Amino acid sequence: MKNNRIGLILVVSSLAVIALVVSLLLKRQHTEQLEQLRAQGLGTVRSLAVLPASVLLPPQGQPGVLASLLAMRGNLDVAYAAISGEDGRNLFEVASPGAIVPPAAPLALASFDERSVAAGQNARAIREFRGPLASQDGRLQLRIGYFEPQGPFDLKDLPFYALIALAVFLLVPLIYIVIKREMAPLAALGEQLKTLGAAQAQAQSASELDAGQDVRGLAGKLNRYLDHTSARIRELEQDSIASMASGRLLEYGSNKMQAVLQCLPDGLLVLDPAGEVTFATGKIEPLLGVPVAEVLSQPVEAWCRDPELRAMLARFRGAGQDARSQMTIEFNPLGVPGKRLWATAQALTGHSMAYGTLVVLRDATREHLARQAGNDFVAHVAHELKSPLNVIGMYGEMLADVGIDDPAVRVEAINVIQDEVERMTSLVNNLLNVSKLEMGSMRPERHRVKLDDLLRDAWQQARSRADAKNIRLDLQVARDLAAVSVDKDMFRIALNNLLNNAIKYNGAGGSVTLSAEEGDSDVVIAVRDSGIGMTPEDRERVTEKFFRVRETGEEQRGGHGLGLYLSNQIVELHHGRLTIESELGHGSVFSIHLKKMPALAEGSQVL
């Protein structure tokens, strides 16, 4: 039905086109005939009007020029030719058979014009062209009448019109075939739209479904489907944006969590239930001496060279019921000599499922060394206390012996007992001061102090110990040193420890120098000795608590590893810094750097 309707529309359209084209051609042909008739009539009148009247008016019984005009008319229909006077009478006339010459009409002076004569006595309308004869001063006028063309249609042009109509009409089946071929995909598209929009079509009325049988209905169906598709695309875009935002949020959270885990000082390993490493932080390499890429790409048996760690990871493989408890081991990694590690493993379980194992590796070297140093310190303190107590007991028994009346022996015994008491007192005081530092109860009460007086007091107190060991103690301090802001009693402890340490690790005949130099913004107090010196390794750790320099000579000097630690802590409490320069066998230089105080106005108190 749809194809028949299209064919009928094409036929009617083609006939309308043919009629329009033929009518335009006929109208144009009629217009051309009128123009030709006007040109011919006016040209003929103008040509004949210049002739003398005697030529145009022949003698009686002779044809003349106007008579010959009817014989030479060609394709144009000449109705008549006449010469009329002022009164309208025809002085001479010739007419075609059946044609009647109408009366003349007044003519404007020296003008050529035309007029239409209605079909009255003549069967056809006539177009008359007229003009004045030149030789008669306008008193005579020449008139030539032509029959109006009967109609625009000419039989001689019939083949041309028929050919045009045939060409246009033959285009109809071609156009119909083309349209039919082009409509086939549209029909298929309509079926596809009907299939794709089945869910939507169920909600529509039957009239809406039937409206899709032509191109307009197909376009409407396509528009509805595009609207539905656009709405669905917008929904999908919103879902996609939401999913993208959620994905980026999850990615940000994951990256943030990985960054946090990577920044932890401890190394982390995450193993799956099969025992393969799925995650490792960068701290693993400095702790175990194994590259992270190797840890992630190889099985545990290939990269783990420590039997203790390998055994612990093997126990947690599979994350069974017996592996849910936490397990911690301590070992020395083979890949990093001198390091002590704690490894803690915990099964990752939840919702009755095992997700793997989390292993935390922590550097316990400092704690291990601190424990060792603490144990050594306890043993050393016990020895340090036992030795003076034995000496005091021995000399006490000697003094208690009533048989000894020698005053020199009693003086020697008293001096020895006094020295041992001072030795134990120094040890106890250092222990108390360290305890106060670590508890935070040692807080400096800083005042403006004249540094030269403080240094001279410390030097004076250390002279007796230096003289006892035959060591020269020098003082190089200017009287005009700048004042500093320190806790006088606390800072004297740091100076005494540095001086005692310099005297202790010096030999007989050596020297110790206490000096002070003033710079642009600070004051540098230096304790220089000519003692045994230190290796670079010992120099880096000499201010650690309980650390004692390793001695290789026959003379073993006692010590508890707290003097330099305490001095360094006191200097830092005063916002200063302690620097050490030392070379093994060539002595050491301990320098305290303190900020100078600004000059006070006259009359300010200085301690």
Summary of the structure (lengths in Angstrom):
residues: 607
radius of gyration: 66.7
end to end distance: 122.6
largest distance: 213.5
contacts: 1682
relative contact order: 0.05
helix: 52%
strand: 18%
